[in-house]
Structure formats: structure tokens, C-alpha cells
Amino acid sequence: MDGKRIAVLLGVLLGAAAALPDSGGSQVLEEGVISQEGTQFITEDPEELQPPPPPQEAPPPPPPEPAAVEPPTAQATAAPPRYPAVVILLDTSDSMLNRVPGRPGTLLDQAKAALKQVIAGMSEQTRVQIWVFNTVLNKLKMPRETRSGFVQVGANDSSIRQQLSAAIEKVKTAGGTNLYRAVEKSMAIFGARRDQRAYRSGQRFPVLVVISDGEDSGYTPQTLETVQAAKERFPLVTVNIIGFNVSEEARWFQQLCRIATRPSGCSTAGDQEQLQAILESFYRPPSS
């Protein structure tokens, strides 16, 4: 190409460049921006080009609420054992020689057999005294008595039970029925000062059981009122009355029942088995 043509072409190019607007060194074509370094188009929002934030971990779950704690249940305290101190008062007047209809032996025979069975079944800790009365009042003597006159029956095979049974077997009848005096004197047995603490605490419960087949003979000045007064002096004593082979309608028996601690503590028995069952129920701890 000659020099003239080259000069014309340079002039055209320089004129076209002068006609373009100045954009601060960058070039804008329609919606795109062309970089000074080439022809790469950038159409995205710059904020969209920021790397996404790292995913946030879910907050840990709140700790579980502590389970409601039940207050400790109070342990039931077992009631301390209660042991009886029993005085058995047996009528040995001449009327106890009468026979039980349809049964072998006399009333006294039946009563002695029942007493021996009751002694055999008593708990080891039971303390007992056995008194017999007719015109006079006598106690069956036993070894190893406490100062209050009670003997503890001990184990089932103990010599104490055997000796008690042997002493019961030897009992004889004689004379009349000095009932009121016998009951009054028997109540006084529970007045020993050394035993009061055990009675008041409930460690031992005092029981008097009277077995009789007839009314008082009137030998002494003691009366039913005398016996009731004695009972009031010893309110802790549970008094039980057993009419042996008597009618519940008998006037003297109904009067005697007035000294029983509870209405259920006055009963009649017709034979050995009934007498034994009533005796066993009477020396148990009184229900609260």
C-alpha cells in the first residue's frame, strides 16, 4: 500500500476514536460491562457472588426438666408387741362337781382340761397367775415367779407349762362360792408398783378372767358395788367374766356382767371346747 492510502486510513481511524464518549477507561455495551482486560461480560449482582454463609448449627435442645421427685414415703412403723399379764380366777366350789350333760366328767374336769389347753397355746412372753376360790382364795404356786407373782410360760416344751398343767390337775373342790371377795382380791394383784410402767406403756396389758358357775354365797361383806369400786381403782385391767354351764338369763350372772370391761367380755360356756375358745379370745390384746 502506498503512503497516501495509509495516511487516509489513519485519519479515518483517529476520527472514529474521537467520536466515542469517554467512560473513565471502561467500556459499556448495552447491559454488560466490558473490562479493560478483555471481553468478559459480568451480569451478576456482586452481592450474589459472595460465598454463602456457612450453615448455622441448630441450637442444642434445652436440657430435660428434672422429673418430679416424690417425697419419700414414710415407712410404717410396726407397733411394738404387746404381751398379756393374765390372772385366771377359777371357781372350785362344790357345785363344780356337777356334770356337764352329755359330756364326761364334772364341770371342774372340763374346766381343768380347757385351762391346760390354753396354757399350752400361750405365747412364750405371756405371764400368768392361776387362783382358785371357794370359801377361801388360793394361788397355784409356781417356781420362778416374778415379785408380782406372775410366771412366764416360756417355750412350748418348757417345764413351766408342764408344772402349770400338773398344778391345775391337782385342783380339788370344796366349800361355797366367795365370789365377790375373790374378784376384789384378784384385782389388787395388778396394783404392784413395779408393773405399772409396763401397763401404762402398753408393753403388757393386764387381764382378769373369772370362771364361775354360781352366785356369791354371802360369806363376806364384799358386794357387787365393792367389786365395781375395785375395778375403778385399776382402770387398765380388762375384766372378763365366764359363766360356766349357767343360763345367760340368771339374775346373778347378769349382775356380774356389769363388772366386765366390755359387753363382749361376758359370756357363757357349756363345755370344755367352748370354755377354751372363750379363754383364748379373752387374753388376747384388746382391740384399739
Order of alpha helices (4+ residues) and beta strands (2+ residues): alpha-beta-beta-beta-alpha-beta-beta-beta-alpha-alpha-alpha-beta-alpha-beta-alpha-beta-alpha
